[in-house]
Amino acid sequence: MRIQNTELNNTLGNEDETGKGIRAANVPRDKLWVTSKLWNADHRPNEATAAIQKSIKDLGVGYLDLYLIHWPVAFVPGEGTKIDEDTTIIDTWRAMENIARSNLTRKIGISNFSRRDVETIMRICQICPYAHEFETHPYLQQQEFVDYHKDIGVKVIAYSPLANTNPVYRGNDKLDPILQDPFWVQLAQKKNATIAQTVLAWGHQRDTVIIPKSVSEKHMMENLRALDISFTEDEMRAIAKQDKKVRMNDPGRKWGLKLFADLDDPTQLDAEDGREL
Ligand SMILES: NC(=O)c1ccc[n+]([C@@H]2O[C@H](COP(=O)([O-])OP(=O)(O)OC[C@H]3O[C@@H](n4cnc5c(N)ncnc54)[C@H](OP(=O)(O)O)[C@@H]3O)[C@@H](O)[C@H]2O)c1
């Protein structure tokens, strides 16, 4: 398992602060793995280069290990969520390749792409994605999509690996919190582990890079011990049956776009004026 020490997003404005933490920790640069993402308003090639340069400067790290296109959606710079019809994901991928060639980042990748979007990038890439970061957990397993990435040699980074645990998702679904789900409670008891450890161990066993987030040192240490748990084939089959095909993170409605169109739980728009990407 790769531990992503920092999972950053310049739109949250947390890179400055994280840079201070990195400097204070005084850890050699090559012992850190730093991922950041390119925001939608920075998809045009010049904006993309300026965005990663700002991230690197704010973080004080010299280079990134991985830089991801956050969403396959371009906004017109400075105009909120207005869709930039002139900038395609191919234009942005070319910019990402140039960024990699300039050694601003060791690897490049994508996030929240549909299967069709991934196929587009795989068709045209000269430097191909190292990883695709998308939402996947026991309630949104997307096993076929995960297997597809294995076939094409792109690592899957599983975000929100604890499903609906992050309070920002409260009310997005009608499911019980996974940490109280009787199936997982029972499996955790059998494994003599906590429920969080058991859920994370499943993500690890299916070969996804799990990036649980925690502000608590106790939880971080607890989560690391997920690496000691494994499941039998029968247990993996039982977990597969627990898939609820429910997505927690979907800004598509807000943006008037049908995201994840060929995946489980795509964006549902009320009005006809939204469009498929
Ligand atoms: N690419 C994207 O578009 C995208 C979208 C969403 C998220 N992400 C990334 O994915 C990572 C994680 O996502 P996430 O925060 O949505 O989901 P998550 O890691 O599945 O859940 C985080 C929540 O779980 C709690 N938690 C962690 N360990 C726990 C434990 N052992 N026991 C009980 N509660 C525990 C945390 O609370 P405490 O802090 O109190 O421990 C926090 O509320 C982040 O790095 C985030 O940046 C990426």
The ligand as a Tripos MOL2 file, in Angstrom:
@<TRIPOS>MOLECULE
LIG
   48    52     1     0     0
SMALL
NO_CHARGES

@<TRIPOS>ATOM
      1 N1        -10.3630   13.1270   -6.0080 N.am      1 LIG1
      2 C1        -11.4360   13.5800   -5.4360 C.2       1 LIG1
      3 O1        -12.3080   14.1970   -6.0960 O.2       1 LIG1
      4 C2        -11.6850   13.3580   -3.9680 C.ar      1 LIG1
      5 C3        -12.9780   13.5200   -3.4490 C.ar      1 LIG1
      6 C4        -13.1920   13.2560   -2.0830 C.ar      1 LIG1
      7 C5        -12.1230   12.8790   -1.2720 C.ar      1 LIG1
      8 N2        -10.8850   12.7520   -1.8180 N.ar      1 LIG1
      9 C6         -9.7330   12.3920   -0.9670 C.3       1 LIG1
     10 O2         -9.9150   11.1350   -0.3490 O.3       1 LIG1
     11 C7         -9.3630   11.1250    0.9650 C.3       1 LIG1
     12 C8        -10.3490   10.5970    1.9690 C.3       1 LIG1
     13 O3        -11.6260   10.9910    1.6750 O.3       1 LIG1
     14 P1        -12.8190   11.2890    2.6670 P.3       1 LIG1
     15 O4        -12.4160   12.1720    3.7680 O.co2     1 LIG1
     16 O5        -13.9250   11.7250    1.8060 O.co2     1 LIG1
     17 O6        -13.2340    9.8770    3.2190 O.3       1 LIG1
     18 P2        -12.7100    8.8000    4.2780 P.3       1 LIG1
     19 O7        -11.2460    8.8210    4.4190 O.co2     1 LIG1
     20 O8        -13.3920    7.5760    3.8200 O.co2     1 LIG1
     21 O9        -13.4120    9.2740    5.6320 O.3       1 LIG1
     22 C9        -12.9000   10.2700    6.4500 C.3       1 LIG1
     23 C10       -13.7010   10.2810    7.7310 C.3       1 LIG1
     24 O10       -13.4950    9.0570    8.4190 O.3       1 LIG1
     25 C11       -13.1380    9.2930    9.7580 C.3       1 LIG1
     26 N3        -12.2210    8.2350   10.1650 N.ar      1 LIG1
     27 C12       -10.9940    7.9620    9.6520 C.ar      1 LIG1
     28 N4        -10.4540    6.8970   10.2640 N.ar      1 LIG1
     29 C13       -11.3540    6.4810   11.1680 C.ar      1 LIG1
     30 C14       -11.3750    5.4330   12.1200 C.ar      1 LIG1
     31 N5        -10.3660    4.5700   12.2430 N.pl3     1 LIG1
     32 N6        -12.4760    5.2840   12.8920 N.ar      1 LIG1
     33 C15       -13.5100    6.1360   12.7790 C.ar      1 LIG1
     34 N7        -13.5610    7.1550   11.9070 N.ar      1 LIG1
     35 C16       -12.4820    7.3240   11.1100 C.ar      1 LIG1
     36 C17       -12.5140   10.6660    9.7640 C.3       1 LIG1
     37 O11       -12.7170   11.2700   11.0130 O.3       1 LIG1
     38 P3        -11.4730   11.7060   11.9500 P.3       1 LIG1
     39 O12       -10.7450   12.7700   11.1960 O.co2     1 LIG1
     40 O13       -12.1270   12.1700   13.1880 O.co2     1 LIG1
     41 O14       -10.6320   10.4730   12.1550 O.co2     1 LIG1
     42 C18       -13.3040   11.3890    8.6710 C.3       1 LIG1
     43 O15       -14.5010   11.9350    9.1790 O.3       1 LIG1
     44 C19        -8.9340   12.5450    1.2590 C.3       1 LIG1
     45 O16        -7.5360   12.6210    1.1400 O.3       1 LIG1
     46 C20        -9.6010   13.3740    0.1770 C.3       1 LIG1
     47 O17        -8.8530   14.4960   -0.2350 O.3       1 LIG1
     48 C21       -10.6370   12.9660   -3.1460 C.ar      1 LIG1
@<TRIPOS>BOND
     1     1     2 1
     2     2     3 2
     3     2     4 1
     4     4     5 ar
     5     4    48 ar
     6     5     6 ar
     7     6     7 ar
     8     7     8 ar
     9     8     9 1
    10     8    48 ar
    11     9    10 1
    12     9    46 1
    13    10    11 1
    14    11    12 1
    15    11    44 1
    16    12    13 1
    17    13    14 1
    18    14    15 2
    19    14    16 1
    20    14    17 1
    21    17    18 1
    22    18    19 2
    23    18    20 1
    24    18    21 1
    25    21    22 1
    26    22    23 1
    27    23    24 1
    28    23    42 1
    29    24    25 1
    30    25    26 1
    31    25    36 1
    32    26    27 ar
    33    26    35 ar
    34    27    28 ar
    35    28    29 ar
    36    29    30 ar
    37    29    35 ar
    38    30    31 1
    39    30    32 ar
    40    32    33 ar
    41    33    34 ar
    42    34    35 ar
    43    36    37 1
    44    36    42 1
    45    37    38 1
    46    38    39 2
    47    38    40 1
    48    38    41 1
    49    42    43 1
    50    44    45 1
    51    44    46 1
    52    46    47 1
@<TRIPOS>SUBSTRUCTURE
     1 LIG1         1 GROUP 0 **** ****
